[in-house]
Amino acid sequence: MVDEIYSLRDQMVHLGYATREVDAWIRHVMGDIPIEQLNDQDSIELIDHLHSYISFARDKAIINIK
């Protein structure tokens, strides 16, 4: 799950978010627990949040292009 979280994090960066912004957002959602130390439930929750945020960012990017 850690690899998936980092992959989603990288997708957010590729969508135009600064790495420090994404890291700060992850800390806001999960607290100060390092990604590698998240339990399975917290990892799944973070993955769900990242998927939702990426969908939002992609929709926003499409709207801004039109």
CHARMM internal coordinates of N, CA and C (Angstrom, degrees):
IC EDIT
DIST 1 N 1 CA 1.4492
DIST 1 CA 1 C 1.5283
ANGL 1 N 1 CA 1 C 111.36
DIST 1 C 2 N 1.3139
ANGL 1 CA 1 C 2 N 116.16
DIHE 1 N 1 CA 1 C 2 N -29.32
DIST 2 N 2 CA 1.4645
ANGL 1 C 2 N 2 CA 120.07
DIHE 1 CA 1 C 2 N 2 CA 179.82
DIST 2 CA 2 C 1.5272
ANGL 2 N 2 CA 2 C 110.08
DIHE 1 C 2 N 2 CA 2 C -61.15
DIST 2 C 3 N 1.3470
ANGL 2 CA 2 C 3 N 116.61
DIHE 2 N 2 CA 2 C 3 N -43.07
DIST 3 N 3 CA 1.4628
ANGL 2 C 3 N 3 CA 119.77
DIHE 2 CA 2 C 3 N 3 CA 179.32
DIST 3 CA 3 C 1.5232
ANGL 3 N 3 CA 3 C 111.48
DIHE 2 C 3 N 3 CA 3 C -61.93
DIST 3 C 4 N 1.3275
ANGL 3 CA 3 C 4 N 116.87
DIHE 3 N 3 CA 3 C 4 N -39.33
DIST 4 N 4 CA 1.4630
ANGL 3 C 4 N 4 CA 120.57
DIHE 3 CA 3 C 4 N 4 CA 178.78
DIST 4 CA 4 C 1.5286
ANGL 4 N 4 CA 4 C 110.99
DIHE 3 C 4 N 4 CA 4 C -64.94
DIST 4 C 5 N 1.3145
ANGL 4 CA 4 C 5 N 116.97
DIHE 4 N 4 CA 4 C 5 N -40.37
DIST 5 N 5 CA 1.4648
ANGL 4 C 5 N 5 CA 120.82
DIHE 4 CA 4 C 5 N 5 CA 178.64
DIST 5 CA 5 C 1.5252
ANGL 5 N 5 CA 5 C 110.21
DIHE 4 C 5 N 5 CA 5 C -62.04
DIST 5 C 6 N 1.3332
ANGL 5 CA 5 C 6 N 116.87
DIHE 5 N 5 CA 5 C 6 N -45.67
DIST 6 N 6 CA 1.4638
ANGL 5 C 6 N 6 CA 119.45
DIHE 5 CA 5 C 6 N 6 CA 179.47
DIST 6 CA 6 C 1.5273
ANGL 6 N 6 CA 6 C 111.50
DIHE 5 C 6 N 6 CA 6 C -66.67
DIST 6 C 7 N 1.3159
ANGL 6 CA 6 C 7 N 117.22
DIHE 6 N 6 CA 6 C 7 N -34.21
DIST 7 N 7 CA 1.4603
ANGL 6 C 7 N 7 CA 120.63
DIHE 6 CA 6 C 7 N 7 CA 176.73
DIST 7 CA 7 C 1.5284
ANGL 7 N 7 CA 7 C 110.75
DIHE 6 C 7 N 7 CA 7 C -64.60
DIST 7 C 8 N 1.3233
ANGL 7 CA 7 C 8 N 116.47
DIHE 7 N 7 CA 7 C 8 N -44.27
DIST 8 N 8 CA 1.4637
ANGL 7 C 8 N 8 CA 120.63
DIHE 7 CA 7 C 8 N 8 CA 177.67
DIST 8 CA 8 C 1.5248
ANGL 8 N 8 CA 8 C 110.93
DIHE 7 C 8 N 8 CA 8 C -65.13
DIST 8 C 9 N 1.3201
ANGL 8 CA 8 C 9 N 116.43
DIHE 8 N 8 CA 8 C 9 N -38.59
DIST 9 N 9 CA 1.4696
ANGL 8 C 9 N 9 CA 121.39
DIHE 8 CA 8 C 9 N 9 CA 176.64
DIST 9 CA 9 C 1.5292
ANGL 9 N 9 CA 9 C 109.35
DIHE 8 C 9 N 9 CA 9 C -59.24
DIST 9 C 10 N 1.3384
ANGL 9 CA 9 C 10 N 116.37
DIHE 9 N 9 CA 9 C 10 N -44.74
DIST 10 N 10 CA 1.4657
ANGL 9 C 10 N 10 CA 120.66
DIHE 9 CA 9 C 10 N 10 CA 179.13
DIST 10 CA 10 C 1.5278
ANGL 10 N 10 CA 10 C 111.56
DIHE 9 C 10 N 10 CA 10 C -64.24
DIST 10 C 11 N 1.3284
ANGL 10 CA 10 C 11 N 116.99
DIHE 10 N 10 CA 10 C 11 N -36.43
DIST 11 N 11 CA 1.4670
ANGL 10 C 11 N 11 CA 120.08
DIHE 10 CA 10 C 11 N 11 CA 176.99
DIST 11 CA 11 C 1.5240
ANGL 11 N 11 CA 11 C 110.85
DIHE 10 C 11 N 11 CA 11 C -61.61
DIST 11 C 12 N 1.3174
ANGL 11 CA 11 C 12 N 116.57
DIHE 11 N 11 CA 11 C 12 N -40.27
DIST 12 N 12 CA 1.4679
ANGL 11 C 12 N 12 CA 119.83
DIHE 11 CA 11 C 12 N 12 CA 178.40
DIST 12 CA 12 C 1.5265
ANGL 12 N 12 CA 12 C 110.65
DIHE 11 C 12 N 12 CA 12 C -63.93
DIST 12 C 13 N 1.3193
ANGL 12 CA 12 C 13 N 116.36
DIHE 12 N 12 CA 12 C 13 N -40.29
DIST 13 N 13 CA 1.4666
ANGL 12 C 13 N 13 CA 120.34
DIHE 12 CA 12 C 13 N 13 CA 178.09
DIST 13 CA 13 C 1.5301
ANGL 13 N 13 CA 13 C 109.45
DIHE 12 C 13 N 13 CA 13 C -63.35
DIST 13 C 14 N 1.3316
ANGL 13 CA 13 C 14 N 117.15
DIHE 13 N 13 CA 13 C 14 N -41.52
DIST 14 N 14 CA 1.4654
ANGL 13 C 14 N 14 CA 120.83
DIHE 13 CA 13 C 14 N 14 CA 179.02
DIST 14 CA 14 C 1.5257
ANGL 14 N 14 CA 14 C 112.31
DIHE 13 C 14 N 14 CA 14 C -67.03
DIST 14 C 15 N 1.3207
ANGL 14 CA 14 C 15 N 116.58
DIHE 14 N 14 CA 14 C 15 N -22.53
DIST 15 N 15 CA 1.4642
ANGL 14 C 15 N 15 CA 120.16
DIHE 14 CA 14 C 15 N 15 CA 176.08
DIST 15 CA 15 C 1.5303
ANGL 15 N 15 CA 15 C 112.08
DIHE 14 C 15 N 15 CA 15 C -80.34
DIST 15 C 16 N 1.3285
ANGL 15 CA 15 C 16 N 116.52
DIHE 15 N 15 CA 15 C 16 N -3.36
DIST 16 N 16 CA 1.4571
ANGL 15 C 16 N 16 CA 119.41
DIHE 15 CA 15 C 16 N 16 CA 174.74
DIST 16 CA 16 C 1.5115
ANGL 16 N 16 CA 16 C 116.02
DIHE 15 C 16 N 16 CA 16 C 114.14
DIST 16 C 17 N 1.3121
ANGL 16 CA 16 C 17 N 117.67
DIHE 16 N 16 CA 16 C 17 N -2.04
DIST 17 N 17 CA 1.4603
ANGL 16 C 17 N 17 CA 120.05
DIHE 16 CA 16 C 17 N 17 CA 177.88
DIST 17 CA 17 C 1.5222
ANGL 17 N 17 CA 17 C 109.63
DIHE 16 C 17 N 17 CA 17 C -81.41
DIST 17 C 18 N 1.3085
ANGL 17 CA 17 C 18 N 116.85
DIHE 17 N 17 CA 17 C 18 N 140.89
DIST 18 N 18 CA 1.4640
ANGL 17 C 18 N 18 CA 121.22
DIHE 17 CA 17 C 18 N 18 CA 176.63
DIST 18 CA 18 C 1.5269
ANGL 18 N 18 CA 18 C 109.09
DIHE 17 C 18 N 18 CA 18 C -69.08
DIST 18 C 19 N 1.3125
ANGL 18 CA 18 C 19 N 116.05
DIHE 18 N 18 CA 18 C 19 N 144.55
DIST 19 N 19 CA 1.4624
ANGL 18 C 19 N 19 CA 121.04
DIHE 18 CA 18 C 19 N 19 CA -179.51
DIST 19 CA 19 C 1.5200
ANGL 19 N 19 CA 19 C 110.93
DIHE 18 C 19 N 19 CA 19 C -54.47
DIST 19 C 20 N 1.3213
ANGL 19 CA 19 C 20 N 116.96
DIHE 19 N 19 CA 19 C 20 N -42.76
DIST 20 N 20 CA 1.4698
ANGL 19 C 20 N 20 CA 119.52
DIHE 19 CA 19 C 20 N 20 CA -178.60
DIST 20 CA 20 C 1.5261
ANGL 20 N 20 CA 20 C 111.27
DIHE 19 C 20 N 20 CA 20 C -66.19
DIST 20 C 21 N 1.3418
ANGL 20 CA 20 C 21 N 117.24
DIHE 20 N 20 CA 20 C 21 N -31.64
DIST 21 N 21 CA 1.4678
ANGL 20 C 21 N 21 CA 121.36
DIHE 20 CA 20 C 21 N 21 CA 176.09
DIST 21 CA 21 C 1.5252
ANGL 21 N 21 CA 21 C 110.71
DIHE 20 C 21 N 21 CA 21 C -64.91
DIST 21 C 22 N 1.3178
ANGL 21 CA 21 C 22 N 115.50
DIHE 21 N 21 CA 21 C 22 N -45.89
DIST 22 N 22 CA 1.4639
ANGL 21 C 22 N 22 CA 120.69
DIHE 21 CA 21 C 22 N 22 CA -179.21
DIST 22 CA 22 C 1.5234
ANGL 22 N 22 CA 22 C 109.92
DIHE 21 C 22 N 22 CA 22 C -64.48
DIST 22 C 23 N 1.3280
ANGL 22 CA 22 C 23 N 116.35
DIHE 22 N 22 CA 22 C 23 N -44.93
DIST 23 N 23 CA 1.4672
ANGL 22 C 23 N 23 CA 120.15
DIHE 22 CA 22 C 23 N 23 CA 179.12
DIST 23 CA 23 C 1.5277
ANGL 23 N 23 CA 23 C 111.19
DIHE 22 C 23 N 23 CA 23 C -61.80
DIST 23 C 24 N 1.3256
ANGL 23 CA 23 C 24 N 116.83
DIHE 23 N 23 CA 23 C 24 N -40.03
DIST 24 N 24 CA 1.4676
ANGL 23 C 24 N 24 CA 120.52
DIHE 23 CA 23 C 24 N 24 CA 178.51
DIST 24 CA 24 C 1.5269
ANGL 24 N 24 CA 24 C 110.32
DIHE 23 C 24 N 24 CA 24 C -65.63
DIST 24 C 25 N 1.3208
ANGL 24 CA 24 C 25 N 117.19
DIHE 24 N 24 CA 24 C 25 N -39.63
DIST 25 N 25 CA 1.4603
ANGL 24 C 25 N 25 CA 121.01
DIHE 24 CA 24 C 25 N 25 CA 178.81
DIST 25 CA 25 C 1.5291
ANGL 25 N 25 CA 25 C 110.26
DIHE 24 C 25 N 25 CA 25 C -63.96
DIST 25 C 26 N 1.3467
ANGL 25 CA 25 C 26 N 116.48
DIHE 25 N 25 CA 25 C 26 N -42.96
DIST 26 N 26 CA 1.4680
ANGL 25 C 26 N 26 CA 120.46
DIHE 25 CA 25 C 26 N 26 CA 178.28
DIST 26 CA 26 C 1.5276
ANGL 26 N 26 CA 26 C 109.97
DIHE 25 C 26 N 26 CA 26 C -61.98
DIST 26 C 27 N 1.3291
ANGL 26 CA 26 C 27 N 117.54
DIHE 26 N 26 CA 26 C 27 N -43.09
DIST 27 N 27 CA 1.4740
ANGL 26 C 27 N 27 CA 120.44
DIHE 26 CA 26 C 27 N 27 CA 177.80
DIST 27 CA 27 C 1.5246
ANGL 27 N 27 CA 27 C 111.11
DIHE 26 C 27 N 27 CA 27 C -62.74
DIST 27 C 28 N 1.3250
ANGL 27 CA 27 C 28 N 116.59
DIHE 27 N 27 CA 27 C 28 N -37.40
DIST 28 N 28 CA 1.4665
ANGL 27 C 28 N 28 CA 120.56
DIHE 27 CA 27 C 28 N 28 CA 178.28
DIST 28 CA 28 C 1.5330
ANGL 28 N 28 CA 28 C 110.56
DIHE 27 C 28 N 28 CA 28 C -63.00
DIST 28 C 29 N 1.3171
ANGL 28 CA 28 C 29 N 116.25
DIHE 28 N 28 CA 28 C 29 N -41.34
DIST 29 N 29 CA 1.4664
ANGL 28 C 29 N 29 CA 121.02
DIHE 28 CA 28 C 29 N 29 CA -178.57
DIST 29 CA 29 C 1.5221
ANGL 29 N 29 CA 29 C 111.65
DIHE 28 C 29 N 29 CA 29 C -73.80
DIST 29 C 30 N 1.3391
ANGL 29 CA 29 C 30 N 117.51
DIHE 29 N 29 CA 29 C 30 N -42.83
DIST 30 N 30 CA 1.4640
ANGL 29 C 30 N 30 CA 120.94
DIHE 29 CA 29 C 30 N 30 CA -170.91
DIST 30 CA 30 C 1.5238
ANGL 30 N 30 CA 30 C 114.24
DIHE 29 C 30 N 30 CA 30 C -107.33
DIST 30 C 31 N 1.3045
ANGL 30 CA 30 C 31 N 117.92
DIHE 30 N 30 CA 30 C 31 N -6.95
DIST 31 N 31 CA 1.4607
ANGL 30 C 31 N 31 CA 119.07
DIHE 30 CA 30 C 31 N 31 CA -175.46
DIST 31 CA 31 C 1.5216
ANGL 31 N 31 CA 31 C 110.00
DIHE 30 C 31 N 31 CA 31 C 83.62
DIST 31 C 32 N 1.2915
ANGL 31 CA 31 C 32 N 116.66
DIHE 31 N 31 CA 31 C 32 N -161.01
DIST 32 N 32 CA 1.4650
ANGL 31 C 32 N 32 CA 120.85
DIHE 31 CA 31 C 32 N 32 CA -175.37
DIST 32 CA 32 C 1.5227
ANGL 32 N 32 CA 32 C 113.69
DIHE 31 C 32 N 32 CA 32 C -90.14
DIST 32 C 33 N 1.3198
ANGL 32 CA 32 C 33 N 117.61
DIHE 32 N 32 CA 32 C 33 N 16.41
DIST 33 N 33 CA 1.4609
ANGL 32 C 33 N 33 CA 120.57
DIHE 32 CA 32 C 33 N 33 CA 179.00
DIST 33 CA 33 C 1.5299
ANGL 33 N 33 CA 33 C 108.47
DIHE 32 C 33 N 33 CA 33 C -77.71
DIST 33 C 34 N 1.3297
ANGL 33 CA 33 C 34 N 118.12
DIHE 33 N 33 CA 33 C 34 N 125.27
DIST 34 N 34 CA 1.4713
ANGL 33 C 34 N 34 CA 119.89
DIHE 33 CA 33 C 34 N 34 CA 176.60
DIST 34 CA 34 C 1.5332
ANGL 34 N 34 CA 34 C 110.70
DIHE 33 C 34 N 34 CA 34 C -60.15
DIST 34 C 35 N 1.3002
ANGL 34 CA 34 C 35 N 116.43
DIHE 34 N 34 CA 34 C 35 N 146.41
DIST 35 N 35 CA 1.4621
ANGL 34 C 35 N 35 CA 121.60
DIHE 34 CA 34 C 35 N 35 CA -178.32
DIST 35 CA 35 C 1.5242
ANGL 35 N 35 CA 35 C 111.02
DIHE 34 C 35 N 35 CA 35 C -53.16
DIST 35 C 36 N 1.3143
ANGL 35 CA 35 C 36 N 116.69
DIHE 35 N 35 CA 35 C 36 N -40.60
DIST 36 N 36 CA 1.4642
ANGL 35 C 36 N 36 CA 121.43
DIHE 35 CA 35 C 36 N 36 CA -177.73
DIST 36 CA 36 C 1.5286
ANGL 36 N 36 CA 36 C 112.63
DIHE 35 C 36 N 36 CA 36 C -65.44
DIST 36 C 37 N 1.3244
ANGL 36 CA 36 C 37 N 117.88
DIHE 36 N 36 CA 36 C 37 N -18.37
DIST 37 N 37 CA 1.4615
ANGL 36 C 37 N 37 CA 121.29
DIHE 36 CA 36 C 37 N 37 CA -177.32
DIST 37 CA 37 C 1.5295
ANGL 37 N 37 CA 37 C 113.52
DIHE 36 C 37 N 37 CA 37 C -103.93
DIST 37 C 38 N 1.3244
ANGL 37 CA 37 C 38 N 117.38
DIHE 37 N 37 CA 37 C 38 N 3.89
DIST 38 N 38 CA 1.4629
ANGL 37 C 38 N 38 CA 119.98
DIHE 37 CA 37 C 38 N 38 CA 178.59
DIST 38 CA 38 C 1.5195
ANGL 38 N 38 CA 38 C 109.81
DIHE 37 C 38 N 38 CA 38 C -68.66
DIST 38 C 39 N 1.3266
ANGL 38 CA 38 C 39 N 116.21
DIHE 38 N 38 CA 38 C 39 N 141.77
DIST 39 N 39 CA 1.4646
ANGL 38 C 39 N 39 CA 118.60
DIHE 38 CA 38 C 39 N 39 CA 174.06
DIST 39 CA 39 C 1.5305
ANGL 39 N 39 CA 39 C 108.24
DIHE 38 C 39 N 39 CA 39 C -76.90
DIST 39 C 40 N 1.3283
ANGL 39 CA 39 C 40 N 116.55
DIHE 39 N 39 CA 39 C 40 N 172.50
DIST 40 N 40 CA 1.4634
ANGL 39 C 40 N 40 CA 120.48
DIHE 39 CA 39 C 40 N 40 CA -175.41
DIST 40 CA 40 C 1.5232
ANGL 40 N 40 CA 40 C 112.31
DIHE 39 C 40 N 40 CA 40 C -58.99
DIST 40 C 41 N 1.3185
ANGL 40 CA 40 C 41 N 117.22
DIHE 40 N 40 CA 40 C 41 N -43.98
DIST 41 N 41 CA 1.4689
ANGL 40 C 41 N 41 CA 120.45
DIHE 40 CA 40 C 41 N 41 CA -178.73
DIST 41 CA 41 C 1.5297
ANGL 41 N 41 CA 41 C 111.19
DIHE 40 C 41 N 41 CA 41 C -62.54
DIST 41 C 42 N 1.3234
ANGL 41 CA 41 C 42 N 117.42
DIHE 41 N 41 CA 41 C 42 N -44.74
DIST 42 N 42 CA 1.4660
ANGL 41 C 42 N 42 CA 120.71
DIHE 41 CA 41 C 42 N 42 CA 178.92
DIST 42 CA 42 C 1.5242
ANGL 42 N 42 CA 42 C 111.15
DIHE 41 C 42 N 42 CA 42 C -66.03
DIST 42 C 43 N 1.3254
ANGL 42 CA 42 C 43 N 116.96
DIHE 42 N 42 CA 42 C 43 N -37.33
DIST 43 N 43 CA 1.4662
ANGL 42 C 43 N 43 CA 120.59
DIHE 42 CA 42 C 43 N 43 CA 177.75
DIST 43 CA 43 C 1.5220
ANGL 43 N 43 CA 43 C 110.53
DIHE 42 C 43 N 43 CA 43 C -62.72
DIST 43 C 44 N 1.3200
ANGL 43 CA 43 C 44 N 116.66
DIHE 43 N 43 CA 43 C 44 N -44.69
DIST 44 N 44 CA 1.4655
ANGL 43 C 44 N 44 CA 121.04
DIHE 43 CA 43 C 44 N 44 CA 179.00
DIST 44 CA 44 C 1.5250
ANGL 44 N 44 CA 44 C 110.30
DIHE 43 C 44 N 44 CA 44 C -63.09
DIST 44 C 45 N 1.3151
ANGL 44 CA 44 C 45 N 116.72
DIHE 44 N 44 CA 44 C 45 N -42.01
DIST 45 N 45 CA 1.4671
ANGL 44 C 45 N 45 CA 121.05
DIHE 44 CA 44 C 45 N 45 CA 178.34
DIST 45 CA 45 C 1.5276
ANGL 45 N 45 CA 45 C 110.78
DIHE 44 C 45 N 45 CA 45 C -61.81
DIST 45 C 46 N 1.3186
ANGL 45 CA 45 C 46 N 116.93
DIHE 45 N 45 CA 45 C 46 N -44.69
DIST 46 N 46 CA 1.4641
ANGL 45 C 46 N 46 CA 120.45
DIHE 45 CA 45 C 46 N 46 CA 179.40
DIST 46 CA 46 C 1.5248
ANGL 46 N 46 CA 46 C 110.80
DIHE 45 C 46 N 46 CA 46 C -64.91
DIST 46 C 47 N 1.3166
ANGL 46 CA 46 C 47 N 117.44
DIHE 46 N 46 CA 46 C 47 N -42.04
DIST 47 N 47 CA 1.4659
ANGL 46 C 47 N 47 CA 121.12
DIHE 46 CA 46 C 47 N 47 CA 178.00
DIST 47 CA 47 C 1.5271
ANGL 47 N 47 CA 47 C 109.96
DIHE 46 C 47 N 47 CA 47 C -60.34
DIST 47 C 48 N 1.3142
ANGL 47 CA 47 C 48 N 117.59
DIHE 47 N 47 CA 47 C 48 N -43.78
DIST 48 N 48 CA 1.4716
ANGL 47 C 48 N 48 CA 121.04
DIHE 47 CA 47 C 48 N 48 CA 177.56
DIST 48 CA 48 C 1.5242
ANGL 48 N 48 CA 48 C 111.25
DIHE 47 C 48 N 48 CA 48 C -61.27
DIST 48 C 49 N 1.3206
ANGL 48 CA 48 C 49 N 117.19
DIHE 48 N 48 CA 48 C 49 N -43.78
DIST 49 N 49 CA 1.4724
ANGL 48 C 49 N 49 CA 121.20
DIHE 48 CA 48 C 49 N 49 CA 177.87
DIST 49 CA 49 C 1.5284
ANGL 49 N 49 CA 49 C 110.81
DIHE 48 C 49 N 49 CA 49 C -61.82
DIST 49 C 50 N 1.3262
ANGL 49 CA 49 C 50 N 116.52
DIHE 49 N 49 CA 49 C 50 N -44.36
DIST 50 N 50 CA 1.4626
ANGL 49 C 50 N 50 CA 120.30
DIHE 49 CA 49 C 50 N 50 CA -179.51
DIST 50 CA 50 C 1.5250
ANGL 50 N 50 CA 50 C 110.95
DIHE 49 C 50 N 50 CA 50 C -63.78
DIST 50 C 51 N 1.3338
ANGL 50 CA 50 C 51 N 117.29
DIHE 50 N 50 CA 50 C 51 N -43.25
DIST 51 N 51 CA 1.4697
ANGL 50 C 51 N 51 CA 120.17
DIHE 50 CA 50 C 51 N 51 CA 177.57
DIST 51 CA 51 C 1.5274
ANGL 51 N 51 CA 51 C 110.58
DIHE 50 C 51 N 51 CA 51 C -59.50
DIST 51 C 52 N 1.3142
ANGL 51 CA 51 C 52 N 117.42
DIHE 51 N 51 CA 51 C 52 N -44.64
DIST 52 N 52 CA 1.4654
ANGL 51 C 52 N 52 CA 121.31
DIHE 51 CA 51 C 52 N 52 CA 179.58
DIST 52 CA 52 C 1.5215
ANGL 52 N 52 CA 52 C 111.11
DIHE 51 C 52 N 52 CA 52 C -62.66
DIST 52 C 53 N 1.3167
ANGL 52 CA 52 C 53 N 116.48
DIHE 52 N 52 CA 52 C 53 N -44.08
DIST 53 N 53 CA 1.4557
ANGL 52 C 53 N 53 CA 120.45
DIHE 52 CA 52 C 53 N 53 CA -177.96
DIST 53 CA 53 C 1.5205
ANGL 53 N 53 CA 53 C 110.91
DIHE 52 C 53 N 53 CA 53 C -67.23
DIST 53 C 54 N 1.3367
ANGL 53 CA 53 C 54 N 117.03
DIHE 53 N 53 CA 53 C 54 N -38.67
DIST 54 N 54 CA 1.4633
ANGL 53 C 54 N 54 CA 120.73
DIHE 53 CA 53 C 54 N 54 CA 178.07
DIST 54 CA 54 C 1.5260
ANGL 54 N 54 CA 54 C 109.96
DIHE 53 C 54 N 54 CA 54 C -64.70
DIST 54 C 55 N 1.3175
ANGL 54 CA 54 C 55 N 117.87
DIHE 54 N 54 CA 54 C 55 N -42.13
DIST 55 N 55 CA 1.4676
ANGL 54 C 55 N 55 CA 121.11
DIHE 54 CA 54 C 55 N 55 CA 177.06
DIST 55 CA 55 C 1.5211
ANGL 55 N 55 CA 55 C 110.60
DIHE 54 C 55 N 55 CA 55 C -60.15
DIST 55 C 56 N 1.3296
ANGL 55 CA 55 C 56 N 116.41
DIHE 55 N 55 CA 55 C 56 N -44.43
DIST 56 N 56 CA 1.4623
ANGL 55 C 56 N 56 CA 121.29
DIHE 55 CA 55 C 56 N 56 CA 177.52
DIST 56 CA 56 C 1.5279
ANGL 56 N 56 CA 56 C 110.43
DIHE 55 C 56 N 56 CA 56 C -60.42
DIST 56 C 57 N 1.3269
ANGL 56 CA 56 C 57 N 116.92
DIHE 56 N 56 CA 56 C 57 N -46.05
DIST 57 N 57 CA 1.4649
ANGL 56 C 57 N 57 CA 121.07
DIHE 56 CA 56 C 57 N 57 CA -177.88
DIST 57 CA 57 C 1.5271
ANGL 57 N 57 CA 57 C 111.10
DIHE 56 C 57 N 57 CA 57 C -64.42
DIST 57 C 58 N 1.3139
ANGL 57 CA 57 C 58 N 116.94
DIHE 57 N 57 CA 57 C 58 N -39.65
DIST 58 N 58 CA 1.4721
ANGL 57 C 58 N 58 CA 120.08
DIHE 57 CA 57 C 58 N 58 CA 178.28
DIST 58 CA 58 C 1.5176
ANGL 58 N 58 CA 58 C 110.64
DIHE 57 C 58 N 58 CA 58 C -66.25
DIST 58 C 59 N 1.3251
ANGL 58 CA 58 C 59 N 117.42
DIHE 58 N 58 CA 58 C 59 N -43.52
DIST 59 N 59 CA 1.4650
ANGL 58 C 59 N 59 CA 120.71
DIHE 58 CA 58 C 59 N 59 CA 177.65
DIST 59 CA 59 C 1.5206
ANGL 59 N 59 CA 59 C 110.54
DIHE 58 C 59 N 59 CA 59 C -61.07
DIST 59 C 60 N 1.3090
ANGL 59 CA 59 C 60 N 116.67
DIHE 59 N 59 CA 59 C 60 N -41.71
DIST 60 N 60 CA 1.4636
ANGL 59 C 60 N 60 CA 121.46
DIHE 59 CA 59 C 60 N 60 CA 179.35
DIST 60 CA 60 C 1.5229
ANGL 60 N 60 CA 60 C 110.16
DIHE 59 C 60 N 60 CA 60 C -64.27
DIST 60 C 61 N 1.3271
ANGL 60 CA 60 C 61 N 117.10
DIHE 60 N 60 CA 60 C 61 N -40.77
DIST 61 N 61 CA 1.4642
ANGL 60 C 61 N 61 CA 120.91
DIHE 60 CA 60 C 61 N 61 CA 179.73
DIST 61 CA 61 C 1.5217
ANGL 61 N 61 CA 61 C 110.38
DIHE 60 C 61 N 61 CA 61 C -64.17
DIST 61 C 62 N 1.3175
ANGL 61 CA 61 C 62 N 117.78
DIHE 61 N 61 CA 61 C 62 N -40.16
DIST 62 N 62 CA 1.4631
ANGL 61 C 62 N 62 CA 121.57
DIHE 61 CA 61 C 62 N 62 CA 179.05
DIST 62 CA 62 C 1.5212
ANGL 62 N 62 CA 62 C 110.20
DIHE 61 C 62 N 62 CA 62 C -65.78
DIST 62 C 63 N 1.3184
ANGL 62 CA 62 C 63 N 117.45
DIHE 62 N 62 CA 62 C 63 N -42.10
DIST 63 N 63 CA 1.4667
ANGL 62 C 63 N 63 CA 121.46
DIHE 62 CA 62 C 63 N 63 CA 178.72
DIST 63 CA 63 C 1.5226
ANGL 63 N 63 CA 63 C 110.29
DIHE 62 C 63 N 63 CA 63 C -63.24
DIST 63 C 64 N 1.3342
ANGL 63 CA 63 C 64 N 117.61
DIHE 63 N 63 CA 63 C 64 N -41.54
DIST 64 N 64 CA 1.4620
ANGL 63 C 64 N 64 CA 121.08
DIHE 63 CA 63 C 64 N 64 CA -179.02
DIST 64 CA 64 C 1.5227
ANGL 64 N 64 CA 64 C 112.10
DIHE 63 C 64 N 64 CA 64 C -67.55
DIST 64 C 65 N 1.3275
ANGL 64 CA 64 C 65 N 117.46
DIHE 64 N 64 CA 64 C 65 N -28.39
DIST 65 N 65 CA 1.4633
ANGL 64 C 65 N 65 CA 120.70
DIHE 64 CA 64 C 65 N 65 CA 178.57
DIST 65 CA 65 C 1.5188
ANGL 65 N 65 CA 65 C 110.27
DIHE 64 C 65 N 65 CA 65 C -72.62
DIST 65 C 66 N 1.3297
ANGL 65 CA 65 C 66 N 116.79
DIHE 65 N 65 CA 65 C 66 N -38.04
DIST 66 N 66 CA 1.4712
ANGL 65 C 66 N 66 CA 121.18
DIHE 65 CA 65 C 66 N 66 CA -178.72
DIST 66 CA 66 C 1.4902
ANGL 66 N 66 CA 66 C 107.87
DIHE 65 C 66 N 66 CA 66 C -72.61
END
COOR INIT
IC SEED 1 N 1 CA 1 C
IC BUILD
